[in-house]
Amino acid sequence: MGMTMAEKIIARAAGVPETHAGEIHTVTLDRLMSNDGTTHLTIDMYNQLKHPRIHDVSRLVWIVDHNIPSDSIKTAASHKKMRDFAREHGIAFHEGDGVCHQVMMEQYVRPGELIFGADSHTCSYGALGAFGTGVGCTDYLYAMVTGTSWLMVPRTLRFNLHGKLSPDVCGRDLILTIIGKIGANGANYRAMEFGGEGLHTLSMSDRMSVCNLCVEAGAKTALMECDEVALAYLKERGREPVALFVGDPDASYEKVYDIDLASIVPVVAKPHFVDNIVPAEACRETRIDEAFLGSCSSGRIEDLRTAAEVIRGRKVSPLVRFLVVPASREIWMQAAEEGLLDVFMEAGAIVMNPNCSTCWGSCQGVIGAGETLISTGTRNFRGRAGHRDSFVYLADAATVTASAVAGEIITAEQLDAEEGGERE
């Protein structure tokens, strides 16, 4: 019997010829990422060990991204603990470089790797054909000390992509539509594997968005077959694949979905569930108080270009705060060079340093009771972006930006039609 991508990567990491869904294997980790959300807890547990040691420091990457700059004395203390420990042990450390998953994709991830991250959206790495999965502090600590862990091989859902997305649609609309179709529990402890000729039409930005949000359907990981687009991205950054895997034709898939990319439209996830999906145009006249463009799901240069095109010559509604947060330092600098940040500032947006920001709901930009946010963030459950009695709608970069201008949820196409295509 053939193997899925997930089965092949786990077989490599376990040092066995093959694996199949339901088996439990001891695996060697290629890399371990942790951020300031929980690293201070890992350090505390590490210091309580009788014989503390790090198996291979070269495999560790620690990134401060959730609350940066620090927003309180308590946060400053946890950052210092993380910073000091990293310096003492020679751990690769990033502070101010951007959101952890974007930094990992830019600088570390290689096809074929098995990566644990102390963050649920580690499945983002599947855009480069790597098995990334989120773990808690205890599992992270064990892997950090031993270099290994145990892993149950997940069953796999296969998504065959056909055709091409329309110009006004992006990968974020695709994955939200899929989550709406299979449900927020539709991929619980499954691998979501993507292939088909339609995959080759997706940009790396779209691929990252798709894999990033697979965990919102409960997925253990997300995986995409590496093609020329992915390999070109890797080559530009001076890295080579560890291994290139594809699912075998005779692999055992729990279910196979065929997705017509041309059928995807801009969508919105309404409060308070990520699978509460409707066409974006159906949310017209929903007033908003804040709009957020950023996060590990979006905030890439393609998103900023799209948003800048929408808002160029327009102004942010006086009733709305529009936060624009590039996902990494690299993206911030590129956006500055292209003049995109000027466009946002001239329109009345608030441009911030690379960080998790409002998506995290625990730093700059949180919303108050009764307020409504439209966001390119990752989640919209109650209280995710601030007060428990607030409301979060998830959408793509174009819809978020158009809504910031209109003061209500509206697609870029609707905004153009309403204004007759006229700009200032």
C-alpha positions in Angstrom: 0.0 0.0 0.0 1.2 3.5 -0.8 1.7 6.3 1.7 0.4 9.8 2.1 2.7 12.8 2.5 2.3 12.7 6.3 3.0 9.0 6.5 6.2 9.5 4.4 7.5 12.3 6.5 6.9 10.4 9.8 8.5 7.3 8.3 11.6 9.4 7.6 11.6 10.9 11.1 11.1 7.5 12.7 13.8 5.8 10.6 11.4 3.1 9.3 10.5 2.0 5.7 6.8 3.0 6.1 4.1 4.1 8.4 0.3 4.0 8.3 -2.5 5.9 10.0 -3.1 4.9 13.6 0.4 3.7 14.3 2.5 5.4 17.0 6.2 6.1 16.3 9.1 7.6 18.1 10.4 10.4 15.8 13.4 12.7 15.7 12.6 16.3 15.3 14.3 18.4 12.6 13.5 21.7 14.3 11.7 23.2 17.4 10.2 26.6 17.4 8.8 28.5 20.4 7.5 32.0 20.9 6.9 34.4 23.9 3.4 33.0 24.4 4.7 30.1 26.4 8.5 29.9 26.4 8.8 31.3 29.9 6.8 28.3 31.1 9.1 25.9 29.3 12.1 27.6 30.9 10.6 27.2 34.3 10.0 23.5 33.8 13.5 23.0 32.3 15.1 24.6 35.4 13.3 22.1 37.6 14.8 19.1 35.9 17.4 17.1 37.8 19.8 16.9 34.9 18.8 19.7 32.5 20.3 19.6 29.0 19.5 20.6 25.4 19.8 17.8 23.0 20.8 19.9 19.9 20.7 23.7 20.3 21.1 24.1 16.6 17.5 22.8 16.1 15.9 25.4 18.4 14.4 28.7 17.2 12.9 31.1 19.7 10.9 34.1 18.5 9.4 37.1 20.4 6.3 38.1 18.5 3.1 38.0 20.6 3.6 41.0 22.8 6.3 43.2 21.3 7.3 45.7 22.4 6.4 44.4 25.9 3.1 45.8 27.1 3.6 45.4 30.9 6.1 44.7 33.6 5.0 41.1 33.6 5.6 40.7 29.9 8.9 42.4 30.1 10.0 39.9 32.8 9.0 36.9 30.6 10.8 38.4 27.6 13.9 38.9 29.7 13.8 35.3 30.9 13.5 34.1 27.4 16.2 36.5 26.1 18.7 35.6 28.9 18.2 31.8 28.5 18.6 32.0 24.7 21.9 34.0 25.1 23.2 31.6 27.8 22.6 28.5 25.7 23.2 29.9 22.2 19.7 29.4 20.9 18.7 31.2 17.6 16.7 34.1 18.9 14.5 36.6 17.0 13.0 39.7 18.6 11.3 42.3 16.3 11.8 40.2 13.2 8.1 39.4 12.9 5.4 36.8 13.5 7.0 33.4 14.3 5.6 31.4 11.4 6.5 34.0 8.8 10.0 34.2 10.2 10.3 30.4 10.1 9.1 30.2 6.5 11.5 33.0 5.5 14.6 31.6 7.2 14.3 28.0 8.4 11.6 25.6 7.0 12.7 23.0 4.5 10.6 20.4 2.6 10.4 17.0 4.3 11.2 18.2 7.8 9.2 17.3 10.9 8.8 20.4 13.1 7.3 21.0 16.5 6.2 24.5 17.3 4.8 25.8 20.6 2.0 27.4 18.7 -1.1 25.9 17.1 -0.5 27.5 13.6 2.7 25.6 13.1 0.9 23.8 10.3 1.8 26.8 8.2 5.0 25.0 7.2 3.1 22.6 5.0 3.2 25.3 2.3 6.8 24.1 1.9 6.0 20.4 2.2 7.1 20.2 5.9 5.1 18.5 8.6 4.6 21.2 11.2 2.4 20.7 14.2 1.7 22.6 17.4 2.5 21.2 20.8 2.2 22.3 24.4 5.1 23.2 26.8 5.5 19.6 28.2 5.9 18.0 24.7 8.1 20.8 23.6 10.4 20.4 26.7 10.7 16.7 26.2 11.7 17.2 22.5 14.1 20.0 23.5 15.8 17.7 26.0 15.8 14.4 24.0 15.5 15.5 20.4 12.6 13.1 20.0 9.0 12.7 20.7 6.2 10.2 20.0 3.6 10.8 17.2 0.5 9.0 16.2 0.3 8.9 12.4 -2.8 10.9 11.4 -5.4 9.8 8.9 -5.3 12.1 5.8 -8.0 14.1 4.0 -6.9 14.8 0.4 -7.9 18.0 -1.4 -7.5 18.0 -5.1 -7.5 21.6 -6.4 -8.7 22.3 -9.9 -8.7 25.4 -12.1 -7.6 28.9 -10.9 -8.8 31.4 -8.4 -10.5 34.5 -9.7 -8.5 37.8 -9.5 -10.5 39.1 -6.6 -10.1 35.9 -4.5 -7.2 34.7 -2.5 -6.0 31.6 -0.6 -7.7 32.9 2.6 -11.1 32.7 0.9 -10.3 29.2 -0.3 -9.4 27.8 3.1 -12.3 29.6 4.9 -14.6 28.1 2.3 -13.2 24.6 2.9 -13.6 25.0 6.7 -17.2 26.1 6.1 -17.7 22.9 4.1 -16.1 20.4 6.4 -16.7 22.2 9.7 -14.5 23.4 12.6 -14.1 19.7 13.7 -14.0 18.3 10.2 -10.3 17.5 10.3 -9.7 16.6 13.9 -6.3 15.0 14.2 -6.1 14.6 10.5 -3.5 15.7 8.0 -5.0 18.0 5.2 -3.0 17.2 2.1 -3.3 19.5 -1.0 -2.5 18.6 -4.6 -3.8 18.8 -8.1 -3.1 21.0 -11.0 -4.8 23.9 -9.3 -2.2 24.0 -6.6 0.4 25.1 -9.1 -1.5 28.3 -9.7 -1.4 29.4 -6.1 1.3 31.9 -4.9 3.4 31.1 -1.8 1.4 33.7 0.1 -1.8 31.9 -0.7 -0.3 28.5 0.2 0.8 29.8 3.6 -2.6 31.2 4.3 -4.3 27.9 3.4 -2.0 25.7 5.5 -2.0 28.2 8.4 -5.7 28.0 8.9 -6.0 24.2 8.6 -5.7 23.9 12.3 -9.0 25.8 12.5 -10.6 22.7 11.1 -8.9 20.7 13.8 -6.0 19.4 11.6 -2.9 17.9 13.1 -1.0 19.3 10.1 -1.3 20.5 6.6 0.8 19.5 3.6 1.2 20.7 0.0 3.2 19.0 -2.7 6.3 21.0 -3.5 6.4 22.3 -7.1 8.5 24.8 -9.0 6.8 27.7 -7.1 7.8 26.3 -3.7 11.3 25.3 -4.8 11.9 28.8 -6.3 10.9 30.4 -3.0 13.3 28.0 -1.2 16.2 28.7 -3.7 15.8 32.4 -3.4 16.5 32.0 0.3 19.5 29.7 -0.1 18.0 26.5 1.2 17.6 23.0 -0.2 14.9 20.4 0.5 15.5 17.7 3.1 13.2 15.5 1.0 10.5 16.0 -1.5 7.4 13.9 -0.8 4.1 13.5 -2.7 1.1 11.3 -1.8 1.1 7.9 -3.6 -1.7 7.2 -6.0 -2.6 4.1 -4.0 -2.3 5.8 -0.6 -5.2 5.4 1.8 -7.1 8.6 2.2 -10.0 8.9 4.6 -11.8 11.2 2.2 -11.0 13.0 -1.0 -12.4 16.4 -1.9 -12.3 18.0 -5.4 -12.3 21.8 -5.2 -13.0 24.0 -8.2 -11.0 27.1 -7.5 -13.0 29.2 -9.9 -16.1 28.6 -7.8 -14.5 30.3 -4.7 -15.8 33.8 -3.9 -14.7 36.3 -1.2 -16.2 35.1 2.1 -16.5 36.1 5.7 -16.5 34.0 8.9 -19.1 35.5 11.2 -18.9 35.5 15.0 -18.2 33.4 16.9 -17.2 30.4 14.9 -14.6 30.0 12.1 -16.9 27.7 10.2 -19.8 30.2 10.2 -19.0 31.1 6.6 -21.1 33.3 4.3 -20.3 35.2 1.1 -18.7 38.5 2.1 -21.3 40.5 0.1 -24.0 39.0 2.4 -22.6 41.0 5.4 -23.3 44.4 3.9 -24.4 47.1 6.4 -22.6 45.3 9.3 -21.0 48.3 11.0 -17.4 48.0 12.2 -15.3 49.8 14.8 -11.9 48.4 13.8 -10.2 46.7 10.9 -7.0 44.6 11.2 -4.7 43.6 8.4 -1.9 41.3 9.5 -1.1 38.0 11.4 0.6 34.8 10.4 -2.4 34.1 8.2 -2.0 37.3 6.2 0.2 40.4 6.5 2.5 39.3 3.6 3.6 41.6 0.9 0.9 40.4 -1.5 -1.8 41.2 1.1 -0.4 44.7 1.6 -0.2 45.3 -2.2 -3.9 44.2 -2.5 -4.9 46.4 0.4 -2.9 49.4 -0.9 -4.6 49.2 -4.2 -8.0 49.2 -2.5 -7.3 52.2 -0.3 -5.2 54.3 -2.6 -6.9 57.7 -3.1 -9.4 56.9 -0.3 -9.6 57.6 3.4 -10.3 55.3 6.4 -13.7 56.0 7.8 -13.6 58.5 10.7 -15.5 55.9 12.8 -12.9 53.1 12.2 -9.4 52.3 13.4 -7.5 50.5 10.7 -4.4 48.7 11.9 -1.9 47.6 9.3 0.7 45.2 10.6 3.2 43.6 8.2 4.0 40.0 9.2 7.8 40.4 9.3 10.6 42.9 9.2 11.4 41.8 5.7 7.9 42.5 4.5 7.7 45.8 6.4 10.9 47.0 4.7 9.7 45.8 1.3 6.4 47.5 1.8 8.2 50.7 2.7 10.4 50.5 -0.4 7.3 50.1 -2.6 5.6 53.1 -1.0 2.8 50.9 0.4 3.2 52.2 3.9 2.9 55.8 2.7 -0.4 54.9 1.0 -1.8 53.5 4.3 -0.6 56.4 6.4 -2.0 58.9 3.9 -5.3 57.1 4.1 -5.4 57.4 7.9 -4.4 53.9 8.8 -2.2 53.0 11.8 0.9 51.2 10.6 2.6 49.1 13.3 5.8 47.1 13.8 5.7 43.4 12.9 4.0 41.4 15.6 0.8 39.3 16.3 -1.1 42.4 17.3 -4.9 42.3 17.4 -5.1 38.7 16.2 -3.6 37.6 19.5 -6.0 39.8 21.5 -3.6 40.6 24.2 -1.6 43.6 23.0 -2.1 46.7 20.9 -5.5 47.1 19.1 -7.8 45.0 21.3 -11.4 45.9 21.1 -13.9 46.7 23.8 -17.3 45.6 24.8 -19.9 45.8 22.0 -17.3 46.6 19.4 -16.9 44.9 16.0 -13.7 44.0 14.3 -13.1 42.7 10.8 -9.8 40.9 10.6 -7.3 38.9 8.6 -6.4 37.2 11.8 -6.8 33.5 12.6 -9.7 33.2 14.9 -13.0 34.7 15.8 -14.2 33.0 18.9 -15.7 35.0 21.7 -13.1 37.3 23.3 -10.3 36.4 20.9 -9.5 40.0 20.0 -10.5 41.7 23.3 -13.6 41.9 25.4 -15.8 38.8 25.6 -18.8 40.9 24.4 -17.1 42.0 21.2 -17.5 40.6 17.7 -14.9 39.4 15.2 -15.5 38.8 11.5 -12.7 37.1 9.5 -12.2 38.1 5.8 -9.5 38.6 3.2 -7.2 41.7 2.8 -9.3 43.4 0.2 -12.6 43.0 2.1 -11.0 44.2 5.4 -9.5 47.2 3.7 -12.7 48.1 1.8 -14.6 47.8 5.1 -12.2 50.2 6.8 -13.1 52.8 4.2 -16.8 52.2 4.2 -17.2 51.8 8.0 -19.2 48.6 7.3 -18.4 45.2 5.9 -18.2 45.5 2.1 -16.2 43.9 -0.6 -13.7 45.8 -2.7 -16.0 45.2 -5.7 -19.0 46.6 -3.9 -17.1 49.6 -2.8 -16.0 50.3 -6.4 -19.5 50.0 -7.6 -20.9 52.2 -4.9 -18.3 55.0 -5.6 -18.5 54.5 -9.4 -14.8 53.8 -9.5 -14.0 57.4 -8.4 -11.1 58.1 -6.1 -9.7 61.3 -4.5 
